[in-house]
Each structure stands twice: as C-alpha cells, then as structure tokens.
Amino acid sequence: MLSYWEKQSLLQYDYIIVGSGIVGLSAAIALKEKTENSRVLVLEREILPTGASTKNAGFACVGSLTEILADLQTMDTNAVVDLVKMRYEGLQLLRQRLGDAAIGYRENGSYELISSHEEWALHKMEDVNTILESFFPQKAFTVATDKLADFGFNRTAVKAVVSNTYEGELDTGKMMRALIHLALKLGVEIKTGATVSRVEDFRSSVNVIVPHHTLKEELVFTARKLIICTNAFTQSLLGMDDLTPGRGQVLITAPVPGLRFKGIYHFHEGYYYFREIDGRVLFGGGRQLDFKGETTTAFEYNDRIQHELEALLRTVILPDQPFTIEDRWTGIMAFGKTKQPVIKHYSENIVLGVRMGGMGVAIGSKVGEQLADMVKG
C-alpha cells in the first residue's frame, strides 16, 4: 500500500549502510566527503545503536603493554604493528574530523597496573617500543611507578605502573552526537527502527528489505552498493562463521569524595579497564572469567563478573575509600580468531566492516574510510 510518491522518491539510494554505530556513521560521512552528490542512507534497527558504540567506556586507546605482548605470542609481529598503527591513525582521524571539544577528548594519561605476575613485561617494554617506533613520534611506553602513591591503589596488588603516551579519553555520548550531527549536516539520511530482514545482491543493484509493521508489508530499498556495519549482530543477518559476540559488563559509582586519580587505566592484558569520569569511577571488563557465558548478544548482567568488579574496586582500586554503585550496563562487541577487523566483500555489491575486537572507538573511523573507498571505487 505504498504511494506512487514513496515508490518514486523515498526508496532509491546510491549507498545504503546497515548499522548506525561508529563504523556505520563514519562510512556514511566518508562517502559524502568523497561523493558529495550521492544519496546515502543509514538504517538502524533500534532507536539508538544497540551494540557497543554508545555503551563503551570512552577509551581512546591503542593497546596496553601486556595486551600487545600477548598478541605477539599469537600473531605475526607485522600484523600486531599494523593493528596498533590502525588504532593510532583511526583515533587521529576521529579527532581531526570532529574536533577534541566536540567529543570531550582529554589527555589525562593512560596507565597499566602491573601485578607481581606481570613484572616480566617490564623487561620487554623497550622491545615493544622499538617495533612501534616506525609510526610513533616517541616512545609509547614508560615506567611510571612513582605515581602509585598518588593514585592510592593497593600496593600489595599493584607492583608497577606503565604509562602510554598515545592514549586518552573521550565522552562516548558527545562523540556519537557529533558523528550524527556531522552525518546529517552532510546530507546523510538516518532511519531508526528499521530492522533489515534480508539483503539481495542482483549485481546491477542491491535490495535491502525492511518490514513495515503498520502496512504489514515489506519495504524494498535499493542501492548501487551496500555496507554492513552490524558488528556482533551480523550473524543473524548473514550467518558469518568467524565472528563471535562478546558481552562486556560495566558499572559506574556515584561521585567518590577525594578521588585521587584521573585518566584511563588497564590491567590484566586489557581485560579490565577503569577511568575517572565526573568524579566517579567507571569500571568494566572481566570477560575472561566466563568466556562461554559472555559469548552472547543478550543484554543481561553476569552476576559473577559484576561481583568481581565490585571486589576489585574495593580491594585494589579504592582500598581506603567508601563508594556506592550507581548504575550498571552491558555492551556487545565482536571478536574472531585474530584481532584484525573483517573488511571485505561479501558479494559483488555488498561490503562488510565488522568484528571490531572491542576497539571500535579507535579503529571505527579508519574502517569507515576504507569501506567508503571500497564501494566508491
């Protein structure tokens, strides 16, 4: 029961992007920057992006020392270097495109807490600095254990601190608003509540089918090229094999009087991460405690991990300071056999930009740029 006008003017586009998270919006923006007169549509199944783009901790990070050392044990050195470089360049692109003020970007420092079991990593620090010096202007990692007394962490649990020069923090909500604002300013159309049921590549064009619940029929959008940016939810649309969802548990405290630290912090190969925000402590991670249970797209709490986060807050991060938990949430990321994102053709006119490995903030802008180049060419 669509009208003549709807069929003639509201369903045809040059490019359609499924997913309005960081990658999807970045791809849309890049397409309008490169092809100003093209018609670009972004389809989002919910009112807000549902995966991790609006639920992350706001870390502008390239990887902690122990995380990079762990990657070097399972990946080729060049692959690890390329991945860190992609994160670094992606963050630079994000900041240049939106501006630091618009995304609340701050450089209060990035630090990794080193336990007695990880002190061996300090002896490998210069090796890591050396393999990353091809694109970092100066050393990335330095020892900053002298700051421990100022931070107030448990000195029994934390034996050393490593500083990373190339990491900062941002405001996730401001970043997403800035991306949406820029996309709309450039003429990108964004439709929310548009769940894509299936896609069809006819070589000459692509059909994107979205059920219209009021009319009880299907809307068929058409485009020359389609970009899929649905990360962990790509399985339900396309059935990818090498893509595993990974849920992240997060909590945030009420303001903590006299909080002694600012900036962002990692420990245990990046599986735990925390930061100061508005005088509060935002703390997340612990996925390694229950990989099987967290391999899901269900937005639910994992009691075991939530309890562990609280225990670590009490015993390691805020050992001498009372606090209360004010809020909790979860986000859904996507992982694979390696940490490289999947950026490839699914078919002749359908391109994938998925599996961000929990690094969507860092690499999302760069991935979006690559996707735009692939379909534009």
N, C-alpha and C positions, 0 to 999 in steps of 0.2 A: 504494500500500500504506500510505497514511496511516491512522491510527486515527481512530475516532469522536471521541476527545478532542482530537486535534490539529486536526481539521477544525472542531470546535465552538469552540475556545478560543484557538488559537495563530496564526491566520492573519488575523484581522479587526482593523482599527485605524481610528481616526479620521483620522490623518495618517501618511503614510509619507514619509521623506526618503531619497533615494539619495545617498550620499556622506557620510563622517564626518569631513571636514576642518573647518576653521574655520567656513565658511559653514553647512555642514550641521548641526554641533553647535549653532551659535548660533541657527539657525532652530528646532531642536528645543527648546532652552532657552526661547526666546521664546514658543513655543507653550504650553509647560507653565506659564510665568508668566502667560500670558493666559487659558488654558483649563485650569485645574488638573486637572480630572477627565477630560480627554481621553486617549485611548491614542495614544501617539506611538512610532513605530518608525523607527530609523535603520539602513539597510542599507549595509554596506561590503564591497566585493568582495575585499579583501585583509585580512590580519591587522592591518596598520597602514594608515592613509591613505597613498595612493600618489603624489599629485601634488606639491604644494609645501608643504602645511600643516606637515609635520614635517621639511621639508628646507630651509626658508628660513633667512636669515641672522639673524633676530631683530631686524630693524629696525622700530622704531615710528616710521615716517616719513610725512610729508605731501607730500614732493616737494622736490627741491633747486632752487636759483635757476635754473641753466641748463636744468633739465628743464622748469620752469614756463614759462620764456621760449620754449623750443622748442615747447611745447604752444600757446602764444599765437600762434604762427605758423601753426598748422594748425586751431585750434579757436576758436570764439567765446569772447570774454572771460568772459561769464556762465557758459558751460559749464566753463571752466577753474576759475573761482571756486567753482562748485558742487562740482566734483570734489575740490578741496583741502579744502573745508568738510566734505565727506562723510568724507574720511580723518581729519580732525581729530576730528569727532564720533564716528566709529567707534572711534578709539583711546580716547576718553574713556569710551565705553560699555563697552569691553573692560576697562578698568582699574576702573571702578565695579563691574562685575558680578563680577569675580574677585578684585580686590584686588592692589595692586602686589607685595606679598610673595609671593603665590602664583604670580605669573608672572615673578618675578625682574626687575621693571621698575626701571630705573635711568636717571637723567638726568645722564650724564657729558658731555653736549654732543653736538651734531651739527655736522659741518663739511663744507664742499665745497672741494676743492682746485681752484684756478683756474690754468690754464696761460696762456701768452702769447697763445694763440689765443682765449682766452675772457675776457680782461680787459675787453672791451667790455661784458660782462654787469654789471660793477660799476656802470657808468653807468646801467643800467636797474633797479638794485636798489630804489631808492625808488619807482619806478613800480609795481613788483610789491608792495611793502609797502602802497602806497596802495590797490590793488584788493583786497587781502586784509584790510584793516582793519575791514571790516564785521562780522567774527566773531572775529578775533584780538584779545585784550585789549591787546596792544602789538606793536611791530614784530617781524616774523618774522625778517628777515634783517639782519645787521650785519656789517661787515668785522672780521675777527679775525686779520689778517696778522701781528700782533705775537706770535702764538703759534707761528709757524713754527719759530723757533729751538728751542723746547721740544720740538716734535714730532719733529724730526730728519729731516724729509723732504728730498728732493733740491731745493735751492733753484734749480737751473737749470730743472728741470721744473715746479716749483710756484712761481708768482709771487705768489699771494694766497690767502687763506683767507676763506670766508664762513661765519658761524655762523648756525644756525637755532634759535630759541628753543623751537620746539614739536615737537622730535623727541627720542626717547630710544631705549633698547634694552631688550630683554627676553630671557628664556630660552625658546626655542621649545618645548623638551621640557616644561618646567614649565607653560607656557601650555596645551599640549594635554592634559596630565594634569589640569589644573584644569578645563578645559572638559568632559572626560569625567566627572570626579568630580561636577561640578555637574549634568550631564545625568542621570546615574544617580541622584543624590540626589533629583531632582525626579520621578523615575519614568519617564524615557525608557528604552526598550529599545534596545539596540545589538546587532546581529548582524553578525559579521565572516565573511569567507569566503563572502559571499552575492553572487555575480555576477548582476546583473539582465540577463536576455537580451532582454526586451522589456516594454513597458508598453501598456495598453489603456484608453482612456477611454470608458466607456459612458454618460456624462452623469450617471447616478444614482450611479455609483461608478467607481473606477479599479482595474484589476488590475495587479499587479506580479509578473512571472513570474521565478522563480529556479530553475534546475536543481538537483535533489538527486542528487548523483553516486552515493551509496550505494544509494538506492532506484531509481535510473535512471528517474526521473520528474520532472515539474515541480511545484514548489510555487507555488500561486497565492495571493498575499497580496492582500487587498482593503482599500481605504480610501476615505473620502469625498474626500480631496484628496491629491495627490502633489506633492512638491517635488523637483526635480532640482538637485543641487549637485555635479556631477561635473566642472566646470570644463573643462580641456582634453580630457577623455575623453568629453565629451558628444557629439562627432561620431559615435563608434562606436555610441552608443545611439539618438540621434535624427537624426543626419546634418545638423547645423546648417551653414549656409554661412558666415556672418560670424563664424567662430571659428577662430583659428589657434593651434596649440600652439607654445609657445616654451620650449626647454630652457635651463636655467641651470646653468653649470659653477661648482663651488665647491671650494676647497681650504682646509685649515687646517694651520698649522705646529705643531711641537712648541713647548713654552714657550720664549720668547725672553728670555734673561737681560738685565735692564736695559731692557726695552721702555719707550719714552719717551712713549707716548700711550695714552689711554683714550678711550672713546666710539665713535661711529659716523661714518663718512666716505663721501663720494661723490665721483666725478669723471666727466667726460665725459657730461654730461646724465643722470647716474644709471646709465649702462650699466656702470660699475664701482662696487663698494661693498666696504668692508672695515671691520673692527672689532677691538677687543681683547676676548678672552674667556678668562678663566683664565690670563692671561699669554701667550696665543697670539694669532696674527693669523689671523682668518677672512677670506678674500678670495674674491669671486665676481664673475661678470659676463662681459663680452666678447662677448655675443651678437651685437653689431653687426658683429663680424669675419666672421661666417658666418651671416647670417640664414637662408639656404636650408638649410644643414646642421643648424641648430638648430630648424628648424620640424618637430618630430618628437615623438612620445610615447615614443621608445626611451630607456631609461636607459643611456646609453653616454657615454664620455668623448670629447670633441673635442680631439685632440692639439694642434691649432694654438692653440686658446684656452687650454688648460691650460699650454702653454709660454709663452704671452703673459702669463698671470697670474704665473707664476714670474719672468719677466723684469721685470715691473713691480714686483714685490716687491723684487727685487734692486737695481733701478736708481732707483726713485722712493720707495718706502715705507720700505724698510730698507736704504738705500745703504751704511751703515757697520756693519751688524750681520749676523753669520752666522746662518743659520736652516736648518732641515730641514722638509720637508713630511711631515706625519704621516698625513694622511688626505685623501680626495677623495670627492665625490659629485655627483650631479646631481638637479635637481628639474624638474618640468614645470609651466609656467604656461600661461595662455591669453590671447591678445590679439585685437584686431579692428581695424576701420578707425578707430575712435576709442578713447579710453581709458575711456569710460564702461562700467560693467558691464552685462550683459544681465539685467534684472529684469523679466520679463513672463510673460504667459500663453502657454503652448504650445498648450493646448486649454482647454476649459471648466474642467476639474478638475486640470490639470497646470500647474505654475508653474515657471519657470526662474530660477535665481540662479547665473549662470556668467560667465565671461570677466572675471576679476578684474584683469587687466592687471599682474600682479606685485605688487599691493597688497593681497593677501588679509588680511595681518595688520592693516592699517589699516582696511579697509572691511568685513571679514568680519562683524563684529558688527552693523554698521548694515544690511548687506544681509540678514542673517538676520532682523532685526527687521522689515524691510519685507516679506519673504516671509511671515512669520507673519501680519502684518496682512492681506496679500492673501488667504490661504486661510481665515483665520478669518472675514473679512467675508463 
